[in-house]
């Protein structure tokens, strides 16, 4: 059931719109607004779609679009009017209208409504997926930052992320001391050859086991650490995690 807010003051035109909606097998629940006040009240009912005449006596579709934008609502609006110039139509689309129809050409109303509702659904699903991804990334980042082991992320042989334990183990004051630097800056010269062999294997998608390596900290101390590395594909490219 589609909740439709009709912004229209002509009863005959409303009945005509409803006729074409039913003809297109669109089941709907209606709310009718003939003024700005009634339009604002209609928005509180969370409509799925707005069918708006371009110009009511004291309120316009442009004003309706501006209110929707101000309230940060994602409600598709189709302008249905008796006459409209191409310039005005373009202005309406720029303001956020999803489509526009002439009242003497309502045969495609059903197609327009279904298309707009489908686009709105896809947009909502995309926003939901993006929000879930952000929450997932935030969760994993929080877990990584709590780990009692150092975790470093490399892209193009440069550090792009290091967790707090990594900052501590490398004796850095902050991650800013490490971001952008290559692993060669910290691996002891006696283990550079092994490091390069591991990097070559990772580039060729070959598995590398854990190994002990000498690491030169920023305070000049050399420590022995167990190193485990793998490749991780992210949106920004193929990363190495150590």
C-alpha positions as CSV (number, residue, x, y, z in Angstrom):
1,X,0.0,0.0,0.0
2,X,1.5,3.3,-1.2
3,X,0.9,6.4,1.0
4,X,0.3,9.3,-1.4
5,X,0.1,12.9,-0.5
6,X,-1.9,14.9,-3.1
7,X,-1.0,18.5,-3.1
8,X,-4.0,19.6,-5.2
9,X,-7.0,21.9,-4.7
10,X,-9.1,20.7,-7.6
11,X,-11.4,17.7,-6.7
12,X,-11.9,16.8,-10.3
13,X,-8.1,16.6,-10.9
14,X,-7.7,14.5,-7.8
15,X,-10.3,12.0,-9.0
16,X,-8.6,11.9,-12.4
17,X,-5.2,11.1,-10.7
18,X,-6.8,8.4,-8.6
19,X,-8.5,6.9,-11.6
20,X,-5.2,6.5,-13.5
21,X,-3.5,5.1,-10.3
22,X,-6.1,2.4,-10.0
23,X,-5.9,1.7,-13.7
24,X,-2.2,1.0,-13.2
25,X,-3.1,-1.4,-10.3
26,X,-1.4,0.8,-7.7
27,X,-3.0,0.4,-4.3
28,X,-2.7,3.6,-2.3
29,X,-3.8,5.4,0.8
30,X,-4.5,9.1,0.1
31,X,-4.0,12.3,2.0
32,X,-5.1,15.6,0.4
33,X,-3.5,18.9,1.0
34,X,-4.8,22.2,-0.5
35,X,-2.5,24.6,1.4
36,X,0.9,24.9,3.0
37,X,-0.5,24.1,6.5
38,X,-2.2,20.9,5.2
39,X,0.9,20.0,3.3
40,X,3.0,20.3,6.5
41,X,0.5,18.1,8.3
42,X,0.6,15.6,5.5
43,X,4.4,15.3,5.7
44,X,4.0,14.2,9.3
45,X,2.1,11.1,8.1
46,X,5.3,10.0,6.3
47,X,4.0,9.7,2.7
48,X,5.8,7.4,0.2
49,X,5.1,9.8,-2.7
50,X,3.8,13.3,-3.3
51,X,1.8,14.2,-6.4
52,X,1.8,18.0,-6.5
53,X,0.1,20.6,-8.7
54,X,2.7,23.1,-9.7
55,X,0.8,26.2,-8.6
56,X,-1.9,26.4,-6.0
57,X,-3.4,29.8,-5.0
58,X,-1.1,30.4,-2.1
59,X,1.5,27.6,-2.3
60,X,3.7,26.1,-5.1
61,X,5.4,22.9,-5.8
62,X,8.8,24.7,-5.6
63,X,8.0,25.7,-2.1
64,X,7.0,22.2,-1.3
65,X,10.3,20.9,-2.6
66,X,12.2,23.5,-0.5
67,X,10.4,22.3,2.6
68,X,11.2,18.7,1.9
69,X,14.9,19.7,1.5
70,X,14.9,21.8,4.7
71,X,13.5,18.9,6.6
72,X,16.0,16.5,5.0
73,X,13.3,14.1,4.0
74,X,13.7,11.6,1.2
75,X,10.2,11.8,-0.3
76,X,9.9,11.6,-4.1
77,X,7.6,14.3,-5.6
78,X,6.1,14.2,-9.1
79,X,4.7,17.5,-10.4
80,X,1.3,17.1,-12.2
81,X,0.2,20.3,-13.8
82,X,-2.0,21.7,-16.5
83,X,0.8,23.6,-18.2
84,X,4.5,24.1,-17.6
85,X,7.3,25.6,-19.6
86,X,10.5,23.7,-20.2
87,X,12.4,26.3,-18.2
88,X,10.1,25.8,-15.2
89,X,10.3,22.0,-15.6
90,X,14.1,22.1,-15.5
91,X,14.0,24.4,-12.4
92,X,11.7,21.9,-10.7
93,X,14.0,19.0,-11.5
94,X,17.0,21.0,-10.1
95,X,15.0,21.6,-6.9
96,X,14.5,17.9,-6.4
97,X,11.4,16.9,-8.3
98,X,11.5,13.3,-9.4
99,X,9.4,13.8,-12.6
100,X,6.7,16.0,-14.0
101,X,3.5,15.2,-16.0
102,X,0.9,17.3,-17.8
103,X,-2.7,16.7,-16.7
104,X,-3.8,16.1,-20.2
105,X,-1.2,13.3,-20.6
106,X,-1.8,11.1,-17.5
107,X,-1.7,7.8,-19.3
108,X,1.9,7.4,-18.2
109,X,1.2,8.3,-14.5
110,X,1.3,4.6,-13.4
111,X,4.7,4.1,-15.1
112,X,6.1,7.3,-13.6
113,X,4.9,6.4,-10.1
114,X,6.2,2.9,-10.3
115,X,9.6,4.1,-11.6
116,X,9.9,6.8,-9.0
117,X,9.0,4.4,-6.1
118,X,11.5,1.8,-7.4
119,X,14.2,4.4,-7.5
120,X,13.4,5.6,-4.0
121,X,13.5,2.0,-2.8
122,X,16.9,1.4,-4.4
123,X,18.2,4.6,-2.9
124,X,17.0,3.6,0.5
125,X,18.5,0.2,0.3
126,X,21.8,1.7,-0.8
127,X,21.8,4.2,2.1
128,X,21.0,1.4,4.5
129,X,23.9,-0.8,3.1
130,X,26.3,2.2,3.3
131,X,25.2,2.8,6.9
132,X,25.7,-0.9,7.8
133,X,29.1,-0.8,6.2
134,X,30.1,2.3,8.2
135,X,29.0,0.6,11.4
136,X,30.8,-2.6,10.5
137,X,34.0,-0.7,9.7
138,X,33.7,1.3,13.0
139,X,33.3,-2.0,14.9
140,X,36.3,-3.7,13.3
141,X,38.4,-0.6,13.7
142,X,37.5,-0.5,17.4
143,X,38.4,-4.2,17.8
144,X,41.7,-3.7,16.0
145,X,42.6,-0.7,18.1
146,X,42.0,-2.7,21.3
147,X,44.2,-5.7,20.2
148,X,47.3,-6.2,22.4
149,X,49.4,-6.9,19.3
150,X,50.7,-4.5,16.7
151,X,48.7,-4.2,13.4
152,X,50.0,-2.3,10.5
153,X,48.3,-1.8,7.1
154,X,50.4,-1.0,4.0
155,X,49.4,0.3,0.6
156,X,52.1,0.6,-2.1
157,X,54.7,-0.3,0.5
158,X,53.8,2.6,2.7
159,X,52.1,2.5,6.1
160,X,48.5,3.8,5.9
161,X,47.3,2.6,9.3
162,X,48.8,1.5,12.6
163,X,46.9,0.6,15.7
164,X,47.9,2.0,19.2
165,X,49.9,-1.1,20.1
166,X,51.9,-0.7,16.9
167,X,52.6,2.9,17.8
168,X,53.8,1.7,21.3
169,X,55.9,-1.2,20.1
170,X,57.7,1.0,17.5
171,X,58.3,3.7,20.2
172,X,56.5,6.4,18.2
173,X,54.8,9.3,19.8
174,X,51.8,9.0,17.6
175,X,50.7,7.2,14.3
176,X,51.8,10.4,12.5
177,X,55.4,9.4,13.1
178,X,54.7,6.2,11.1
179,X,52.1,6.9,8.4
180,X,53.6,7.1,5.0
181,X,56.9,5.3,5.9
182,X,58.0,2.0,4.2
183,X,58.6,-1.2,6.3
184,X,62.3,-1.0,5.4
185,X,62.6,1.9,7.8
186,X,61.9,-0.4,10.7
187,X,63.2,-3.8,9.7
188,X,66.8,-4.5,10.7
189,X,69.3,-4.6,7.9
190,X,70.0,-8.3,8.6
191,X,66.3,-9.1,7.7
192,X,65.8,-6.8,4.7
193,X,66.4,-9.7,2.2
194,X,63.8,-11.8,4.0
195,X,61.4,-8.9,4.0
196,X,61.7,-8.4,0.3
197,X,61.1,-12.2,-0.3
198,X,57.9,-12.0,1.7
199,X,56.7,-8.9,-0.1
200,X,57.3,-10.7,-3.5
201,X,55.3,-13.7,-2.4
202,X,52.5,-11.5,-1.2
203,X,52.4,-9.6,-4.5
204,X,52.1,-13.0,-6.2
205,X,49.3,-14.0,-3.8
206,X,51.5,-16.7,-2.2
207,X,51.0,-17.6,1.4
208,X,53.7,-16.6,3.9
209,X,53.9,-18.1,7.3
210,X,54.9,-16.4,10.5
211,X,58.5,-15.6,11.1
212,X,60.8,-13.8,13.6
213,X,62.3,-10.5,12.5
214,X,64.5,-7.9,14.1
215,X,62.8,-4.5,14.3
216,X,64.5,-1.2,14.8
217,X,62.4,1.0,17.0
218,X,62.4,4.8,16.7
219,X,64.2,5.1,20.1
220,X,67.1,3.1,18.7
221,X,66.3,-0.2,20.4
222,X,66.2,-3.4,18.4
223,X,63.5,-5.9,19.3
224,X,62.5,-9.4,18.1
225,X,58.9,-9.8,16.9
226,X,56.8,-12.5,15.4
227,X,55.6,-11.3,12.0
228,X,52.4,-12.5,10.3
229,X,51.4,-11.0,7.0
230,X,48.5,-11.3,4.5
231,X,46.9,-9.5,1.6
232,X,43.6,-7.6,2.0
233,X,41.6,-6.2,-0.8
234,X,39.9,-2.9,0.0
235,X,38.1,-0.3,-2.1
236,X,41.3,1.8,-2.3
237,X,43.4,-1.2,-3.5
238,X,45.3,-4.3,-2.4
239,X,46.7,-3.8,1.1
240,X,49.2,-5.8,3.1
241,X,48.4,-6.4,6.8
242,X,51.1,-7.2,9.2
